Structure formats: C-alpha cells, structure tokens
Amino acid sequence: MKRVDVVVIGGGAAGLSFGCSLADTKLNVLILERQSLKDIRSPQYDGRDFAITHHSKKVMQELGLWERIDSSEIAPLEAAKVVDGASDYTLAFDTHGRAVNELGYLISNHTIRQAIYDQVVEANNVEVQAECEVTGLSTDDQGALVTLASGEQIEAEMVVSADNRFSSTRRMMGISAEMFDFGRTAIVFRANHQRPHQQTAWECFRYGRTLALLPLNGDRASVVITVPTSQADRYLNMEPALFNATIAEGLGGQFGEMELVGQRYAYPLVAVHANRLHSTRFVLLGDAAVGMHPVTAHGYNLGLRGQASLAKRMKQAIANGEPFYAEPVLQHYDHRQQLASRPIFHGTNAIVRLFTNETLPAKLLRKAALRFGNHFPPVQWGIIHKLTEVGGMSGLSLPKLDTLPSFSKIPRYSVR
Ligand SMILES: Cc1cc2nc3c(=O)[nH]c(=O)nc-3n(C[C@H](O)[C@H](O)[C@H](O)COP(=O)(O)OP(=O)(O)OC[C@H]3O[C@@H](n4cnc5c(N)ncnc54)[C@H](O)[C@@H]3O)c2cc1C
C-alpha cells in the first residue's frame, strides 16, 4: 500500500496551490484528481475570468506563480461601478487617493491553473495522480486511509480535501454545511465591444437579471449575466445577434455594440459554507470549505488565503518539532479561515438577496444603499478594502462569528 505524508483530494486551483506551498518542505505530498492528466496539464478556457485581489497577487508571487503568467494575460482593474434597476445612478469605486493604482487584476481561471500546474510539477516532493476518483475516506488518531474507485488504498498522516463545493469527502467525514441555492444561473462568456471600458468593472443589478462586465485587455470583456435558472437555456441558446443586442441593452448601451466571442458557459449558483473546516487529521480547503456566490469575486481568493495560512502553520509546527497534523495546527487554520470567510460569505449572500429582491421596500433600500455608499467615504473605503484586500485582512476588524446575521429567507439546507 502507498504511504505518504499528505494526500490532497482535488487538483483544482486550491489543491494545486497547496501543493506549491508545500514544495519547500520535506513532506511527501500526493494530489489525487479525477480529471485526465491532459486536462490538468493543459486546462481549457471555461468562461471564468477571476478578479484577483492584492493579497492573492502577493501569495501568487511568493509561490512563483505570478511570474509564470504572461503580462498580456493580466488585465488591471482600475475602477468599479454599480447601477441598480432602470436608473443611471452609479455607485463608484476607484483607487483615487489610495496607495495602489489598481483595485485588482483579471486573469482567467485556466491561465492560473496552467501556471500552478507548471509550478507544482517542478517540485520533487509533490506527485499529481490523475484519473482517480476518491470513493472512501476515514481518519483516526493514527492516520488516514483513502480509497480510490479502482480499489487502490493510500495511507497518509493527514488528508486535505479540495474537491469542490459539493465535496463528497466532506460528507464522508460527517462535516455539515450551510447551503444556499439561489435558484439562479450565471452565464459567462467573453465579448468584444465598440466603446472602451477604461479598465472599469460594471455590476448592473437590473430587474429580472444581473449583468456584470469585467474589463480584459483591449476592447474585450468577460461578461456575466445572471438569470433565474428557468430562463438559463433561453440565454444559452439565443441566436448570437439577438444575444449581442440583449447584452448591449442590459449594459445600458454604454459600450456600443457587443459581439460574443466563443462559447457561453453556465454555472448554477449555490453557495456553501462548511460548519467546521477540520476534523481529526483532516482539513477542508478551497470551495470544499467555502463555495462563494461569484458576485464579490472571492472564491479562489479565499482558497488561496486558506491554503497559505494552513501551509504556514504546518511549517511552523515542523520547525518546532511538532506533528504538522496536530489538532492545534488544524484548529488554528480553521479559526483564521472562518474569521476571514464568514463575513464575506454572509455579506455576499445579503447583497445578492437584496439586489435580486424586487418588492417596493427592497427597491427603495437598493437605491438608498447605493447613495449611502457614495456619500460616506469610510463605507466606500471599507468596501474597497474588503473586496480588494489591499494590505491583506489584518487591518480589518472582523465581526465575531456569533454576531453575524442569519439569512433565513434564502433557501437553506443543512448537508451532511
Ligand atoms: C462564474 C464564476 C465566476 C467566478 N469568479 C471568481 C473571481 O472573480 N474571483 C475568485 O476568487 N473566484 C471566482 N470564482 C470562484 C472560483 O471559481 C472557485 O473558488 C475556485 O475555482 C475553486 O477552486 P477549488 O480548487 O476549490 O475547486 P474546484 O475548481 O471545483 O476543483 C475541485 C477539483 O476536485 C476534483 N474532484 C472532485 N471530487 C473528486 C474526487 N472524489 N476524487 C478526485 N478528485 C475530485 C475535481 O475534478 C476538481 O478538479 C468564480 C466562480 C464562478 C462559477
């Protein structure tokens, strides 16, 4: 039977990044991924262009990932604007008077994954095993046992699961999660447009649907249209000329004519937060720990933060001669990550709930929220700080977990 120090389940952006973080240790790391090696080696564009925060850029630089990405693949995000309903009134964010020139950067998911894979395969102590599905997992004080669909079994000192928001291993370990099904689907694609975006992101909370434009380099953007899932097929199959016109109109006509580039991709929107992020010799990472609604662009950013925090604490333990899988090590990661994730998770869900509510009181509140944001600079700066993580999260005062609001109106399931 194969025996390693750490098994990572899931070779997505979070799992592979964690492999990179452990590359400078003596730990023997095995990443298990059900996709084919070809798909991991050369990931294809999947419609997702990520807004990357300043903190994530720093982590990516430390891991040697940033340098691997061609600068033409990185688009600076200099400003963001939010509009509501049919009104032209705009809540604006920019870096004017701040220490940085950009709010963040846009990079496609497949470009990031390519950089992470190219980095991780250079590590002598990290192995990526493709085309293997984990079907069984158990841990106790002595170690962990992972079973694959092929029947192969692997022993490890510790297991880290980064196997997506619907994590089967989270269930196997009996860890419950809060799940919010928004009943909506995000349709994502790239588009060329007639008038320049000036590196400004737009979030248009129209009635019935939400449109977001994320500026790439040149007169090209990544566009996200969020609609009730019952209407998703209509948008996915809409004839291109009509689709282009619908998008141009939804964005208020300010970019002139729009032209769909390539394919449309659909992502049903379900947000998940595990109720604890660790168990005996077991840790949840990435979307398996916290799967965010994409409107505040925090999923991968949180995953990257989490893996860095876990790797750092494990390395400290090793330096102190303690076991890297000891309960205080895992507990420390769990606590720190939840402190960062819970306010963002619940804040994001509250924004989504408000800006998809079309009752009269909600419409009035939506308008008031935009004006409040514009007229109170500390609020605006607080939001910028939260969204971009300029200077990391350390300067922020995070609310205590037990003071967070409950969002009872969003369909909510407890999953085991
Ligand atoms: C439309 C959209 C826009 C987004 N925009 C942003 C953004 O701007 N900024 C941002 O930070 N985030 C964004 N996100 C979130 C981001 O996509 C995720 O947070 C991130 O991709 C999660 O990575 P992960 O590695 O945790 O999970 P995944 O990418 O889901 O990877 C999990 C991996 O585990 C493997 N796996 C699953 N089960 C098993 C098993 N049993 N055995 C073996 N392997 C298994 C899967 O094959 C997969 O490769 C967006 C998401 C969406 C949908």
The ligand as an ORCA input file, in Angstrom:
! r2SCAN-3c Opt
* xyz 0 1
  C     -18.919     32.294    -12.768
  C     -17.867     32.250    -11.699
  C     -17.010     33.324    -11.531
  C     -16.038     33.305    -10.514
  N     -15.259     34.401    -10.357
  C     -14.324     34.406     -9.369
  C     -13.495     35.549     -9.162
  O     -13.608     36.574     -9.858
  N     -12.563     35.506     -8.165
  C     -12.414     34.406     -7.368
  O     -11.560     34.423     -6.484
  N     -13.204     33.308     -7.529
  C     -14.154     33.289     -8.503
  N     -14.937     32.188     -8.662
  C     -14.779     31.035     -7.731
  C     -13.708     30.044     -8.217
  O     -14.094     29.521     -9.470
  C     -13.582     28.909     -7.210
  O     -13.474     29.401     -5.913
  C     -12.349     28.045     -7.483
  O     -12.300     27.640     -8.834
  C     -12.396     26.823     -6.571
  O     -11.265     26.017     -6.746
  P     -11.184     24.630     -5.976
  O      -9.856     24.060     -6.365
  O     -11.504     24.793     -4.545
  O     -12.375     23.753     -6.552
  P     -12.602     23.174     -7.994
  O     -12.070     24.074     -9.041
  O     -14.060     22.834     -8.050
  O     -11.705     21.846     -8.064
  C     -12.051     20.683     -7.394
  C     -11.330     19.528     -8.073
  O     -11.557     18.344     -7.338
  C     -11.757     17.269     -8.238
  N     -12.555     16.248     -7.538
  C     -13.811     16.390     -7.033
  N     -14.199     15.261     -6.416
  C     -13.167     14.398     -6.515
  C     -12.968     13.052     -6.079
  N     -13.912     12.387     -5.377
  N     -11.792     12.447     -6.354
  C     -10.811     13.099     -7.054
  N     -10.951     14.380     -7.484
  C     -12.106     15.011     -7.233
  C     -12.487     17.900     -9.414
  O     -12.314     17.170    -10.590
  C     -11.824     19.282     -9.485
  O     -10.732     19.328    -10.370
  C     -15.926     32.181     -9.667
  C     -16.786     31.089     -9.835
  C     -17.745     31.112    -10.840
  C     -18.684     29.939    -11.004
*
